[in-house]
């Protein structure tokens, strides 16, 4: 009986370790994915804002030049 219990206990601990490992790996992947997605969104947003500012600046500069020339 002791041997059977020991084997059963070993299987349970192995199963627990395996599931924990799977959960940890999944969690790490999900976190990485979330960070990557957030980073991409933030970068896109930053680029969009920069682009808008740059175009506004260019348009404003053009208007100033035209006003001075006119």
Rosetta constraint file for C-alpha pairs under 8 A:
AtomPair CA 1 CA 5 HARMONIC 6.24 0.50
AtomPair CA 2 CA 6 HARMONIC 6.05 0.50
AtomPair CA 3 CA 7 HARMONIC 6.11 0.50
AtomPair CA 4 CA 8 HARMONIC 6.02 0.50
AtomPair CA 5 CA 9 HARMONIC 5.92 0.50
AtomPair CA 6 CA 10 HARMONIC 6.05 0.50
AtomPair CA 7 CA 11 HARMONIC 6.16 0.50
AtomPair CA 8 CA 12 HARMONIC 6.19 0.50
AtomPair CA 9 CA 13 HARMONIC 6.14 0.50
AtomPair CA 10 CA 14 HARMONIC 6.05 0.50
AtomPair CA 11 CA 15 HARMONIC 6.02 0.50
AtomPair CA 12 CA 16 HARMONIC 6.09 0.50
AtomPair CA 13 CA 17 HARMONIC 6.06 0.50
AtomPair CA 14 CA 18 HARMONIC 6.00 0.50
AtomPair CA 15 CA 19 HARMONIC 6.09 0.50
AtomPair CA 16 CA 20 HARMONIC 6.01 0.50
AtomPair CA 17 CA 21 HARMONIC 6.03 0.50
AtomPair CA 18 CA 22 HARMONIC 6.16 0.50
AtomPair CA 19 CA 23 HARMONIC 6.08 0.50
AtomPair CA 20 CA 24 HARMONIC 6.07 0.50
AtomPair CA 21 CA 25 HARMONIC 6.06 0.50
AtomPair CA 22 CA 26 HARMONIC 6.02 0.50
AtomPair CA 23 CA 27 HARMONIC 5.91 0.50
AtomPair CA 24 CA 28 HARMONIC 6.08 0.50
AtomPair CA 25 CA 29 HARMONIC 6.16 0.50
AtomPair CA 26 CA 30 HARMONIC 6.00 0.50
AtomPair CA 27 CA 31 HARMONIC 6.02 0.50
AtomPair CA 28 CA 32 HARMONIC 6.08 0.50
AtomPair CA 29 CA 33 HARMONIC 6.00 0.50
AtomPair CA 30 CA 34 HARMONIC 6.01 0.50
AtomPair CA 31 CA 35 HARMONIC 6.06 0.50
AtomPair CA 32 CA 36 HARMONIC 6.01 0.50
AtomPair CA 33 CA 37 HARMONIC 6.07 0.50
AtomPair CA 34 CA 38 HARMONIC 6.03 0.50
AtomPair CA 35 CA 39 HARMONIC 5.93 0.50
AtomPair CA 36 CA 40 HARMONIC 6.14 0.50
AtomPair CA 37 CA 41 HARMONIC 6.18 0.50
AtomPair CA 38 CA 42 HARMONIC 6.01 0.50
AtomPair CA 39 CA 43 HARMONIC 5.99 0.50
AtomPair CA 40 CA 44 HARMONIC 6.04 0.50
AtomPair CA 41 CA 45 HARMONIC 6.06 0.50
AtomPair CA 42 CA 46 HARMONIC 6.03 0.50
AtomPair CA 43 CA 47 HARMONIC 6.05 0.50
AtomPair CA 44 CA 48 HARMONIC 6.01 0.50
AtomPair CA 45 CA 49 HARMONIC 6.10 0.50
AtomPair CA 46 CA 50 HARMONIC 6.03 0.50
AtomPair CA 47 CA 51 HARMONIC 5.91 0.50
AtomPair CA 48 CA 52 HARMONIC 6.13 0.50
AtomPair CA 49 CA 53 HARMONIC 6.13 0.50
AtomPair CA 50 CA 54 HARMONIC 5.98 0.50
AtomPair CA 51 CA 55 HARMONIC 6.08 0.50
AtomPair CA 52 CA 56 HARMONIC 6.03 0.50
AtomPair CA 53 CA 57 HARMONIC 6.02 0.50
AtomPair CA 54 CA 58 HARMONIC 6.11 0.50
AtomPair CA 55 CA 59 HARMONIC 6.04 0.50
AtomPair CA 56 CA 60 HARMONIC 5.98 0.50
AtomPair CA 57 CA 61 HARMONIC 6.01 0.50
AtomPair CA 58 CA 62 HARMONIC 6.10 0.50
AtomPair CA 59 CA 63 HARMONIC 6.19 0.50
AtomPair CA 60 CA 64 HARMONIC 6.18 0.50
AtomPair CA 61 CA 65 HARMONIC 6.15 0.50
AtomPair CA 62 CA 66 HARMONIC 6.08 0.50
AtomPair CA 63 CA 67 HARMONIC 5.96 0.50
AtomPair CA 64 CA 68 HARMONIC 6.09 0.50
AtomPair CA 65 CA 69 HARMONIC 5.99 0.50
AtomPair CA 66 CA 70 HARMONIC 5.75 0.50
